């Protein structure tokens, strides 16, 4: 029954994903085709669809192949920086649990996890693999090793949501003047509140008696002892006063590098620079955060539609790739 339910859920997500991807591709292809066909409005709907997916797709490929090599290299540098900073942050999380991974070993595990997060249909496949390899590195702290991966992901998301909120203050005029930006920020602030609440509960839990009763209840479950150790591992972070500021600092730097990676690609495709840079520092991380919601596998379709929805309003570019 569970297997059937999971299959249906995955099928539904894939269907939504395909519809969103097909729609965004059609919008981009149609806009490209309109640039080349003067009597576009005189074409039938079927002819417009055909021209969009033939002429429009060729025009889009021409645009992609024309990306500036220098900006592409800059983007790759920032991509490498995100992976390196992520490794540094994870080693800080590991150290609190008394787990010591060499920089090389932590990097190799992170690269494998990054690959699976990028190419599997889901954003957690790489994290599961990362948790597996982390647990394999120790004989007596497997639950704690798995917890480090969860805490690392949680604090990374919280920091990026905080980064978006700060950028919203820097772009307050745009946010308040556009309803779509206000809607996006409501989602972001909701995610920030929930993730912050999870951090507080995980690190500092609550009343001692309530905590003990909850642990006793978990201990009665199958594999409950491991869950109790995970909770205790989370409390260890709350008991370390210097941990959270250090990790949030590295996470903010990682968020900036992640944003600059995508912004560099945009500049390589001819995206306007100068006064639009500050707005992009808001748009890009906001889309990354919302795409993390389990709407479609890996956020495919959601992410692309958000870019087309937000960029024209924010920086005055047309809803197409040129």
BAPAMI-161760 format. One record per residue (C-alpha): residue in three letters; residue number from 1; z, x, y. Coordinates in nm, 2 decimals. Layout:
BEGIN
 res   n      z      x      y
 ALA NUM      Z      X      Y
...
This chain:
BEGIN
 res   n      z      x      y
 UNK   1   0.00   0.00   0.00
 UNK   2   0.09   0.28   0.24
 UNK   3  -0.22   0.47   0.15
 UNK   4  -0.44   0.16   0.22
 UNK   5  -0.26   0.10   0.55
 UNK   6  -0.30   0.46   0.66
 UNK   7  -0.67   0.45   0.56
 UNK   8  -0.72   0.13   0.77
 UNK   9  -0.54   0.29   1.06
 UNK  10  -0.75   0.60   1.05
 UNK  11  -1.07   0.40   1.01
 UNK  12  -0.98   0.19   1.32
 UNK  13  -0.90   0.50   1.52
 UNK  14  -1.23   0.66   1.42
 UNK  15  -1.42   0.34   1.51
 UNK  16  -1.26   0.33   1.86
 UNK  17  -1.33   0.70   1.89
 UNK  18  -1.70   0.66   1.80
 UNK  19  -1.75   0.36   2.04
 UNK  20  -1.59   0.55   2.33
 UNK  21  -1.79   0.87   2.26
 UNK  22  -2.11   0.67   2.23
 UNK  23  -2.04   0.48   2.55
 UNK  24  -1.96   0.79   2.76
 UNK  25  -2.27   0.97   2.62
 UNK  26  -2.49   0.67   2.70
 UNK  27  -2.35   0.66   3.06
 UNK  28  -2.42   1.03   3.11
 UNK  29  -2.76   1.02   2.94
 UNK  30  -2.86   0.71   3.14
 UNK  31  -2.77   0.87   3.47
 UNK  32  -2.97   1.18   3.38
 UNK  33  -3.27   0.97   3.28
 UNK  34  -3.26   0.77   3.61
 UNK  35  -3.30   1.10   3.80
 UNK  36  -3.63   1.15   3.63
 UNK  37  -3.77   0.80   3.60
 UNK  38  -3.86   0.63   3.93
 UNK  39  -3.93   0.28   3.79
 UNK  40  -3.61   0.27   3.59
 UNK  41  -3.52  -0.09   3.69
 UNK  42  -3.85  -0.22   3.57
 UNK  43  -3.78  -0.10   3.21
 UNK  44  -3.64  -0.34   2.95
 UNK  45  -3.29  -0.28   2.82
 UNK  46  -3.43  -0.14   2.49
 UNK  47  -3.66   0.10   2.68
 UNK  48  -3.37   0.22   2.90
 UNK  49  -3.16   0.29   2.59
 UNK  50  -3.45   0.48   2.43
 UNK  51  -3.52   0.68   2.75
 UNK  52  -3.15   0.76   2.80
 UNK  53  -3.11   0.91   2.46
 UNK  54  -3.43   1.11   2.47
 UNK  55  -3.49   1.22   2.83
 UNK  56  -3.12   1.20   2.93
 UNK  57  -2.99   1.40   2.64
 UNK  58  -3.25   1.68   2.71
 UNK  59  -3.14   1.69   3.07
 UNK  60  -2.78   1.72   2.97
 UNK  61  -2.85   2.01   2.74
 UNK  62  -3.04   2.18   3.02
 UNK  63  -2.73   2.14   3.24
 UNK  64  -2.49   2.28   2.97
 UNK  65  -2.72   2.57   2.90
 UNK  66  -2.72   2.66   3.27
 UNK  67  -2.35   2.72   3.29
 UNK  68  -2.26   3.04   3.48
 UNK  69  -2.19   3.32   3.24
 UNK  70  -1.93   3.47   3.47
 UNK  71  -1.73   3.15   3.50
 UNK  72  -1.76   3.10   3.13
 UNK  73  -1.60   3.44   3.08
 UNK  74  -1.32   3.35   3.33
 UNK  75  -1.26   3.03   3.13
 UNK  76  -1.24   3.23   2.81
 UNK  77  -0.98   3.46   2.97
 UNK  78  -0.76   3.17   3.07
 UNK  79  -0.80   3.02   2.72
 UNK  80  -0.67   3.35   2.58
 UNK  81  -0.39   3.34   2.83
 UNK  82  -0.28   2.99   2.71
 UNK  83  -0.26   3.11   2.35
 UNK  84  -0.07   3.42   2.45
 UNK  85   0.18   3.24   2.67
 UNK  86   0.22   2.98   2.40
 UNK  87   0.32   3.25   2.15
 UNK  88   0.57   3.40   2.40
 UNK  89   0.72   3.05   2.45
 UNK  90   0.74   2.98   2.07
 UNK  91   0.92   3.32   2.01
 UNK  92   1.18   3.22   2.27
 UNK  93   1.23   2.89   2.08
 UNK  94   1.25   3.08   1.75
 UNK  95   1.50   3.34   1.89
 UNK  96   1.76   3.07   1.97
 UNK  97   1.77   2.99   1.60
 UNK  98   1.81   3.35   1.51
 UNK  99   1.45   3.37   1.37
 UNK 100   1.26   3.68   1.46
 UNK 101   0.88   3.69   1.43
 UNK 102   0.68   3.98   1.54
 UNK 103   0.43   3.92   1.82
 UNK 104   0.14   3.98   1.58
 UNK 105   0.27   3.74   1.31
 UNK 106   0.35   3.47   1.57
 UNK 107   0.00   3.51   1.72
 UNK 108  -0.18   3.49   1.39
 UNK 109   0.01   3.17   1.30
 UNK 110  -0.06   3.02   1.64
 UNK 111  -0.43   3.10   1.62
 UNK 112  -0.46   2.92   1.28
 UNK 113  -0.27   2.62   1.42
 UNK 114  -0.49   2.62   1.73
 UNK 115  -0.80   2.62   1.52
 UNK 116  -0.68   2.32   1.32
 UNK 117  -0.56   2.13   1.63
 UNK 118  -0.91   2.18   1.78
 UNK 119  -1.13   2.09   1.48
 UNK 120  -0.93   1.85   1.27
 UNK 121  -0.92   1.48   1.36
 UNK 122  -0.58   1.48   1.50
 UNK 123  -0.36   1.69   1.73
 UNK 124  -0.08   1.74   1.48
 UNK 125  -0.26   1.90   1.19
 UNK 126  -0.22   2.25   1.34
 UNK 127   0.15   2.18   1.42
 UNK 128   0.21   2.08   1.05
 UNK 129   0.05   2.41   0.94
 UNK 130   0.25   2.60   1.20
 UNK 131   0.57   2.45   1.07
 UNK 132   0.48   2.53   0.71
 UNK 133   0.41   2.90   0.79
 UNK 134   0.72   2.92   1.01
 UNK 135   0.93   2.78   0.73
 UNK 136   0.78   3.03   0.48
 UNK 137   0.90   3.32   0.70
 UNK 138   1.27   3.25   0.62
 UNK 139   1.46   3.16   0.30
 UNK 140   1.77   3.00   0.45
 UNK 141   1.66   2.84   0.78
 UNK 142   1.35   2.64   0.69
 UNK 143   1.47   2.32   0.87
 UNK 144   1.54   2.53   1.18
 UNK 145   1.20   2.69   1.16
 UNK 146   1.03   2.34   1.14
 UNK 147   1.25   2.23   1.44
 UNK 148   1.12   2.51   1.65
 UNK 149   0.76   2.38   1.63
 UNK 150   0.87   2.03   1.73
 UNK 151   1.08   2.15   2.02
 UNK 152   0.80   2.38   2.13
 UNK 153   0.55   2.09   2.14
 UNK 154   0.80   1.86   2.31
 UNK 155   0.89   2.10   2.59
 UNK 156   0.53   2.19   2.64
 UNK 157   0.43   1.82   2.69
 UNK 158   0.74   1.76   2.92
 UNK 159   0.65   2.07   3.13
 UNK 160   0.29   1.96   3.17
 UNK 161   0.39   1.61   3.27
 UNK 162   0.63   1.76   3.53
 UNK 163   0.34   1.98   3.65
 UNK 164   0.13   1.67   3.70
 UNK 165   0.41   1.50   3.89
 UNK 166   0.43   1.80   4.13
 UNK 167   0.06   1.81   4.18
 UNK 168   0.07   1.43   4.26
 UNK 169   0.31   1.51   4.54
 UNK 170   0.06   1.78   4.67
 UNK 171  -0.22   1.51   4.65
 UNK 172  -0.01   1.22   4.77
 UNK 173  -0.27   1.08   5.00
 UNK 174  -0.53   1.06   4.73
 UNK 175  -0.29   0.91   4.47
 UNK 176  -0.17   0.64   4.71
 UNK 177  -0.52   0.55   4.83
 UNK 178  -0.68   0.50   4.49
 UNK 179  -0.57   0.23   4.25
 UNK 180  -0.70   0.42   3.95
 UNK 181  -0.49   0.72   4.04
 UNK 182  -0.19   0.51   4.09
 UNK 183  -0.25   0.36   3.74
 UNK 184  -0.28   0.71   3.59
 UNK 185   0.04   0.83   3.76
 UNK 186   0.23   0.53   3.63
 UNK 187   0.13   0.63   3.27
 UNK 188   0.22   0.99   3.34
 UNK 189   0.56   0.90   3.49
 UNK 190   0.63   0.67   3.20
 UNK 191   0.55   0.96   2.96
 UNK 192   0.77   1.20   3.17
 UNK 193   1.06   0.96   3.15
 UNK 194   1.04   0.91   2.77
 UNK 195   0.98   1.27   2.69
 UNK 196   1.27   1.37   2.92
 UNK 197   1.50   1.12   2.76
 UNK 198   1.40   1.26   2.41
 UNK 199   1.49   1.61   2.54
 UNK 200   1.83   1.50   2.67
 UNK 201   1.91   1.31   2.35
 UNK 202   1.79   1.59   2.12
 UNK 203   1.97   1.87   2.30
 UNK 204   2.29   1.70   2.42
 UNK 205   2.29   1.39   2.19
 UNK 206   2.58   1.17   2.32
 UNK 207   2.94   1.08   2.23
 UNK 208   3.07   1.30   1.95
 UNK 209   3.19   1.01   1.73
 UNK 210   2.85   0.84   1.75
 UNK 211   2.68   1.17   1.67
 UNK 212   2.90   1.23   1.37
 UNK 213   2.84   0.87   1.23
 UNK 214   2.46   0.91   1.27
 UNK 215   2.47   1.25   1.09
 UNK 216   2.67   1.09   0.81
 UNK 217   2.42   0.81   0.78
 UNK 218   2.13   1.06   0.77
 UNK 219   2.31   1.27   0.51
 UNK 220   2.30   0.98   0.26
 UNK 221   1.92   0.96   0.27
 UNK 222   1.69   1.16   0.04
 UNK 223   1.64   1.50   0.20
 UNK 224   1.89   1.38   0.46
 UNK 225   2.06   1.72   0.47
 UNK 226   1.74   1.88   0.61
 UNK 227   1.73   1.61   0.89
 UNK 228   2.09   1.68   0.98
 UNK 229   2.02   2.05   1.01
 UNK 230   1.72   1.97   1.23
 UNK 231   1.95   1.77   1.46
 UNK 232   2.20   2.05   1.47
 UNK 233   1.92   2.30   1.55
 UNK 234   1.83   2.08   1.85
 UNK 235   2.19   2.09   1.97
 UNK 236   2.18   2.47   1.96
 UNK 237   1.92   2.46   2.24
 UNK 238   2.15   2.24   2.45
 UNK 239   2.43   2.49   2.40
 UNK 240   2.22   2.77   2.53
 UNK 241   2.23   2.73   2.92
 UNK 242   1.95   2.98   2.99
 UNK 243   1.71   2.85   2.73
 UNK 244   1.56   2.55   2.91
 UNK 245   1.48   2.72   3.25
 UNK 246   1.31   3.01   3.07
 UNK 247   1.10   2.79   2.85
 UNK 248   1.01   2.55   3.13
 UNK 249   0.90   2.85   3.34
 UNK 250   0.67   2.98   3.07
 UNK 251   0.55   2.62   3.00
 UNK 252   0.46   2.57   3.37
 UNK 253   0.26   2.90   3.36
 UNK 254   0.09   2.78   3.04
 UNK 255   0.00   2.45   3.21
 UNK 256  -0.16   2.63   3.50
 UNK 257  -0.36   2.86   3.27
 UNK 258  -0.48   2.56   3.07
 UNK 259  -0.59   2.37   3.38
 UNK 260  -0.77   2.68   3.52
 UNK 261  -0.95   2.72   3.20
 UNK 262  -1.12   2.38   3.24
 UNK 263  -1.16   2.41   3.62
 UNK 264  -1.34   2.74   3.56
 UNK 265  -1.59   2.57   3.33
 UNK 266  -1.64   2.30   3.60
 UNK 267  -1.71   2.56   3.86
 UNK 268  -1.96   2.72   3.62
 UNK 269  -2.14   2.39   3.60
 UNK 270  -2.16   2.37   3.98
 UNK 271  -1.85   2.16   4.05
 UNK 272  -1.77   2.18   4.43
 UNK 273  -1.49   2.44   4.51
 UNK 274  -1.27   2.49   4.81
 UNK 275  -1.10   2.17   4.92
 UNK 276  -1.14   2.01   4.57
 UNK 277  -0.94   2.27   4.39
 UNK 278  -0.60   2.11   4.46
 UNK 279  -0.73   1.77   4.34
 UNK 280  -0.85   1.93   4.01
 UNK 281  -0.50   2.07   3.95
 UNK 282  -0.39   1.70   3.94
 UNK 283  -0.68   1.55   3.75
 UNK 284  -0.71   1.80   3.46
 UNK 285  -0.35   1.81   3.34
 UNK 286  -0.31   1.43   3.38
 UNK 287  -0.61   1.38   3.15
 UNK 288  -0.47   1.63   2.90
 UNK 289  -0.14   1.45   2.89
 UNK 290  -0.29   1.10   2.85
 UNK 291  -0.53   1.23   2.59
 UNK 292  -0.22   1.34   2.38
 UNK 293  -0.14   0.97   2.33
 UNK 294  -0.24   0.86   1.97
 UNK 295  -0.52   0.63   2.08
 UNK 296  -0.81   0.82   1.91
 UNK 297  -0.81   1.13   1.69
 UNK 298  -0.76   1.43   1.92
 UNK 299  -0.81   1.21   2.22
 UNK 300  -1.19   1.22   2.17
 UNK 301  -1.35   0.96   2.39
 UNK 302  -1.04   0.89   2.60
 UNK 303  -1.05   1.23   2.76
 UNK 304  -1.42   1.21   2.85
 UNK 305  -1.40   0.86   2.99
 UNK 306  -1.10   0.96   3.20
 UNK 307  -1.30   1.25   3.35
 UNK 308  -1.59   1.02   3.44
 UNK 309  -1.35   0.76   3.58
 UNK 310  -1.14   0.99   3.80
 UNK 311  -1.37   1.27   3.92
 UNK 312  -1.62   1.05   4.12
 UNK 313  -1.33   0.89   4.32
 UNK 314  -1.13   1.20   4.37
 UNK 315  -1.38   1.47   4.46
 UNK 316  -1.69   1.27   4.55
 UNK 317  -1.91   1.39   4.26
 UNK 318  -2.13   1.14   4.08
 UNK 319  -2.03   1.01   3.74
 UNK 320  -2.26   1.24   3.56
 UNK 321  -2.30   1.60   3.47
 UNK 322  -2.55   1.78   3.68
